[in-house]
Amino acid sequence: MIFLILSSIFYALNNLFWKRTLSEFNLWIVVGLRSILTSITGIIIISFFYSEAIQTINDAILTSIICASILGALGLICMISALKKGSLSQLGVFNLITVFFIASYLFIFENILVQNYTIAALFIIIGFLCYLFQIKNNINKRYSSRQLVLFTMMSFSFAGSSLLHWYNLKQDIPAVIFVSIQESVVFLSVLLLVVVKPTLLPQNGYFQIKKVLNPVVLMSIIIFAAVWTGFLGLQSTNPLISSLISLVTPMLTILFGVLFYKDQWNYFSLLALLFIASGVYLINLEII
């Protein structure tokens, strides 16, 4: 349980660093540099401590891990693309929606019965509709349909990735291997996008790499710790409980947005968040 709590705190800090870094530097340089640093770190750890575990991974398991990692990479790209002009408060709300997607899958396909599911689903839907209504009528006009689509795709992708990784972790494979594959897939995804569309990188790319290196190294350490502890926690529980404990992340993310970026939250916004959080809590009430 402690691993999941630590992971949630690390993810919230990572979200804050994402927002700060993306406001100053090119998105693809930050993602590519961060993912290659975390990949190298993971490979080094595996080489020294888990070299024999690699032999236990067959083609089927490797394919499943890669598919989960592709979904994770897609979720990350959608998240940072939306976060470039979006807010931490938006990200926090859609993290809650991710929990709802995971809960729905487990309830429907894994026969994890939750007596309060219908009421909980109603709460979440009402809360989300309230949130959509609030941002649609926001006088600052800071929100766009593109951001909402990206955040929604992020929620679906992260939910799918978490569920697939949960199935894979049942094979008793060291979590650091999942971290390394996940980050390697992220790096390869960014590399592919940049090769296909070179204009994604700025002309002063080398200068930005030198300037962003120090904060990215810190981000790499934080995200590596977040993903690793998250996988360790997921290995000993199910994705629903893991996601619900990770409610610390969206709550802290929203708090950071209000404190550091002056995100505007009125009483209607707080009511929407309360509905969503209450629904998520009810889903887990019969499980924990």
Number of C-alpha atoms within 10 A of each C-alpha: 16 12 18 26 20 18 29 26 20 22 25 26 19 22 26 19 17 22 19 15 18 19 13 11 16 19 18 21 24 20 23 20 19 24 26 19 19 25 23 14 17 21 18 14 14 18 11 9 9 16 13 10 13 13 8 11 13 9 9 9 16 14 12 15 24 20 18 28 28 22 24 25 25 20 24 20 21 20 24 22 19 23 22 18 14 20 22 26 25 22 26 24 22 23 24 25 24 24 26 27 18 22 25 17 16 18 16 10 8 10 9 15 13 17 14 15 20 12 14 23 21 14 21 23 18 17 25 21 12 20 21 16 14 16 16 15 10 12 9 9 9 12 19 13 9 11 21 17 13 19 28 21 20 29 26 22 24 26 28 22 23 25 20 19 24 21 17 18 20 11 12 10 17 17 19 21 20 23 26 26 20 25 28 25 24 26 23 16 18 20 17 12 14 16 12 10 10 11 10 14 15 14 9 9 13 11 10 16 16 9 12 17 15 11 15 23 15 14 25 22 16 21 24 27 19 24 23 23 24 27 25 19 22 26 22 14 14 15 23 27 20 25 26 22 19 23 21 19 27 25 20 21 27 22 18 20 23 16 10 11 15 12 17 12 13 9 8 14 19 14 15 24 23 15 22 27 24 17 26 25 16 19 27 20 13 13 12 6
